[in-house]
Amino acid sequence: MNLLDYKNLIDGKPIHIATVNSDNNPNLAVASDVRVIEENKIIISVN
């Protein structure tokens, strides 16, 4: 997948990031700012 194809959908939009730790406890964060910097790299800012 080339993230540059989705740059207009991703850049500057908030997204949700969900993970699960080793004890199966969910974690959820809202990334307030996301930027595509290369075809396979993004920068995520979580406040």
Residue, then its C-alpha position, 0 to 999 in steps of 0.5 A: m500500500n502506498l500511503l501517498d495515494y491516501k494522503n488527502l484522506i489522512d493528512g490533518k485528520p484525527i484518527h483513533i488508534a486501538t491496541v491491546n496489551s499482553d493482559n488483553n486490556p484495550n487501549l484507545a487514543v485519539a491522534s489529533d494530527v496525522r501527516v503522510i511524509e513518505e509512501n510508507k511513513i506517517i507521523i502521528s501526534v497524540n495529545 
